[in-house]
């Protein structure tokens, strides 16, 4: 809303809108207060009050001031007198004066006739100003509420672990992450919160008990092999210093020490966040290396892939009905336990079809169990759909016979045939291969994941060589491990498909998002047919 300026500039309050607003005024306190006590974000500007060394800070219809007691009193009375002309009606009952304890009596004599509440500490835009003792009480109440929220998520995770995990990583932990940025927090006060996550939430997500070493791994970012649920003790040590460094330019401006330059402010934010991220990455790597020796060495190969190859699609993709990316309880728990080399809960003792002991390896390779072909077809249909979105559905066919075999042997069949992928009107053949790199035959030879993927790509190319040479077609093997590590050719094709989608209406400007989305869809679909 734009307000017309009156003739006398000295009587002009800062631009505001709304009515019935409250104020938070601070005297001799390091910080600035803002009107409504329930505000959760800050957009500040400072100005000098006429006749007093006073700094003001406004956000929407919330006002605040920092200065000496008498200067604040003059400002508050002027605001009540001038504000209604602009539709701004300060309410004394909703206003607070934050003072040092030794000034409390003087403040009461000056401000109680105005109806302003006198306090030595107050909630401030999600943070806290003033007395350290009251700040500890404020944080204690916050931690108690967060613990209650974690327990509610743990209860929901019994039946809906994927949804509970998404709510935890995208919502609840963001609440304390904000508080850590604006309030210097004691790590000891956060012990109940971490304990609730480790002993209640994580076991509910995985469907079984979790060891302390596994907790240390799981409370890492997804790119380091964690679940994306961050350790509150690590966050409180990093968030507050990063926040102070990021807001250094605007803080000096609010304090009247220097004019604000948006370019300098943005550059300061980028530098501070980059430095903080680098420091946290070092901490996460050290924490990961410290936890691995306490875990069975047979699981190290699985744990290393999740961090080295960034196989975190099912951890970072939100469950969505529109995109069909939601996993039920069994699917999500299977994927999560598989990620950490654990035995999935609820797995039958023996295979229903061949009566062999039903282990993870057997479930991934038993051809009579029906999961191998279902897993293959799920990934085939996903890629066919994505290819149709990029180059048109009309040119996409599935399970095309390229060469008839004799007596059912020696034939060549492509899983997907699409036109226009690499060259105009030229056919492109795709064949999908899902391999278990933890199979005993590979584990006994201690082969690397890349060498196994390369072997399957080479075998596919040899198989299709004659069919490709006989006609004007290209061939691309789409090889992936059971935990989502893609082969080189598959990665090249996914990047090419993302570029093609960017040319489509509605996809422009979403380069990173489209590539991540396409890469995550098969990773989300895969757990549905892994067990």
WOKA-V651898 format. One record per residue. SS is DSSP state (@ for helix, = for strand, . for the rest). D_FIRST is the distance of its C-alpha to the first C-alpha in Angstrom with 2 decimals. Layout:
ss = (SS/SS)
d_first = (D_FIRST/D_FIRST)
//
This chain:
ss = (././././././././@/@/@/./././././././././=/./=/=/=/=/=/././././././././././././././././././././=/././././././=/=/=/=/=/././=/=/=/=/=/=/./@/@/@/@/@/@/@/@/@/@/@/@/@/@/@/@/@/@/./././=/./@/@/@/./=/=/=/././@/@/@/@/@/@/@/@/@/@/@/@/@/@/././=/=/=/./=/=/=/=/././=/=/=/=/./@/@/@/@/@/@/@/@/@/@/@/@/@/@/@/@/@/@/@/@/@/@/@/@/@/@/./././@/@/@/@/@/@/@/@/@/@/@/@/@/@/@/@/@/@/@/@/@/@/././././@/@/@/@/@/@/@/@/@/@/@/@/@/@/@/@/@/@/@/@/./././././@/@/@/@/@/@/@/./././@/@/@/./././././././@/@/@/@/@/@/@/@/@/@/@/@/@/@/@/./@/@/@/@/@/@/@/./././././././@/@/@/@/@/@/@/@/@/@/@/@/@/@/@/@/@/@/@/@/@/@/@/@/@/@/@/@/@/@/@/././././@/@/@/@/@/@/@/@/@/@/@/@/././././@/@/@/@/././././././././././././@/@/@/@/@/@/@/@/@/@/@/././././././././././=/././././././=/././@/@/@/@/@/@/./././././@/@/@/@/@/@/@/@/@/@/@/@/@/@/@/@/@/@/@/@/@/./@/@/@/=/=/=/=/=/=/=/=/././=/././=/././=/=/=/=/=/=/=/=/./././././././=/=/=/=/=/=/=/=/=/././././@/@/@/@/./././././@/@/@/@/@/@/@/@/@/@/@/@/@/@/@/@/@/@/@/@/@/./././=/=/=/=/=/=/=/=/=/././././=/./@/@/@/@/@/@/@/@/@/@/@/@/@/@/@/././././././././@/@/@/@/@/@/@/@/@/@/@/@/@/@/@/@/@/@/@/./.)
d_first = (0.00/3.80/6.52/10.00/12.62/15.68/19.10/20.33/18.79/20.84/19.00/15.53/14.40/12.55/8.77/8.08/6.85/9.66/13.11/16.64/16.16/19.27/20.25/22.97/24.69/27.61/30.61/33.07/32.03/31.63/28.08/24.58/23.19/19.81/18.62/19.22/22.74/22.22/19.75/21.51/19.73/18.73/16.29/17.23/17.08/19.60/20.10/23.06/23.14/24.90/28.51/28.56/28.70/25.63/23.28/19.86/18.14/14.68/13.44/10.29/11.34/14.81/16.38/19.85/22.36/25.75/28.52/31.37/31.59/31.59/28.66/26.59/27.78/26.66/23.20/22.86/24.07/21.76/18.73/20.04/20.65/17.49/14.89/15.22/14.31/10.70/10.93/12.30/15.88/18.05/21.04/24.23/25.95/23.53/23.78/26.51/28.35/30.15/33.25/36.59/39.40/41.23/38.29/37.66/39.86/38.41/34.87/35.88/37.37/34.20/31.46/33.17/32.90/29.10/29.33/28.14/30.06/32.23/32.99/34.67/32.83/29.73/28.09/25.29/22.95/25.97/28.25/30.02/30.31/33.38/36.88/38.73/40.64/37.60/36.13/39.31/38.88/35.28/36.56/39.49/37.33/35.28/38.53/39.93/36.99/37.28/41.03/40.49/38.15/40.79/43.43/41.39/41.05/44.79/45.56/43.53/45.22/48.57/47.73/44.66/45.00/42.96/39.93/40.40/40.69/37.49/35.58/37.11/36.37/32.86/31.53/33.61/34.71/31.17/30.47/33.16/32.48/29.06/30.73/33.45/30.97/29.46/32.57/36.07/38.10/41.82/43.60/46.02/43.29/42.56/46.17/45.71/42.86/44.97/47.96/46.12/45.10/48.63/50.67/48.63/46.01/48.02/51.22/49.32/47.86/51.29/53.35/55.68/56.15/54.76/56.57/54.93/55.39/53.71/50.79/50.42/50.34/47.99/45.39/44.82/42.23/43.31/44.20/46.77/48.30/46.32/44.46/40.98/40.88/40.49/42.62/40.44/42.89/42.41/38.62/38.36/40.61/38.49/34.85/34.34/35.97/34.09/30.72/31.61/32.82/29.74/27.31/29.61/27.58/24.22/26.20/27.82/24.55/23.16/26.54/26.35/29.45/28.21/25.26/23.61/24.53/22.93/26.22/28.27/26.09/26.52/30.21/30.72/29.30/31.58/34.57/34.16/33.70/36.60/38.83/38.00/38.72/42.01/43.03/42.26/44.21/47.20/46.97/46.76/49.77/51.79/50.96/51.94/55.20/56.03/55.66/57.64/61.11/60.86/60.45/63.33/64.07/64.48/60.73/59.78/59.92/57.37/55.09/55.24/54.20/50.92/49.86/51.67/50.66/47.22/48.23/45.23/43.86/44.41/42.84/39.54/39.02/36.95/38.85/37.54/39.06/37.75/39.35/42.32/41.94/42.53/45.81/47.69/49.13/52.43/50.95/48.44/51.07/53.58/51.25/50.30/53.94/55.07/52.58/54.36/57.88/58.23/60.21/57.89/58.22/59.95/61.91/65.20/68.43/69.97/68.98/69.25/71.10/73.31/73.68/73.04/71.09/67.41/65.77/62.63/64.84/66.78/63.71/62.45/65.77/67.68/68.06/69.40/66.37/64.19/61.25/62.09/61.73/58.67/56.91/57.95/56.84/53.44/52.71/54.25/52.06/48.92/49.77/50.79/47.41/45.57/47.90/47.28/43.51/44.10/46.95/47.21/49.06/51.79/53.38/53.53/56.71/57.90/61.38/63.07/66.80/67.64/71.28/73.55/75.63/79.21/79.84/76.24/76.36/75.20/72.43/69.04/65.86/62.26/59.56/57.00/57.58/54.64/54.59/52.49/51.56/53.20/54.64/53.99/56.00/57.91/58.39/57.33/59.09/57.67/59.63/58.16/59.91/58.82/60.98/61.49/61.93/63.02/66.02/69.33/70.65/67.86/67.68/71.41/71.08/68.01/66.29/62.79/60.03/59.68/63.42/63.42/60.55/62.30/65.54/63.99/62.28/65.61/67.47/65.08/65.40/69.19/69.22/67.17/68.75/71.31/68.90/66.41/69.14/70.56/67.40/64.31/62.05/60.34/60.36/57.92/58.79/55.91/57.34/55.52/56.68/56.25/53.54/51.55/52.90/52.89/55.58/55.00/55.25/52.83/50.21/50.65/50.28/47.12/45.49/46.72/45.36/41.91/41.97/43.00/40.16/37.64/38.82/37.92/34.76/32.23/33.91/32.77/31.14/32.68/35.90/36.22/34.91/37.36/40.31/39.64/39.16/42.46/44.25/43.17/44.02/47.81/47.58/46.00/48.45/51.49/51.72/52.17/55.59/56.72/58.52)
//
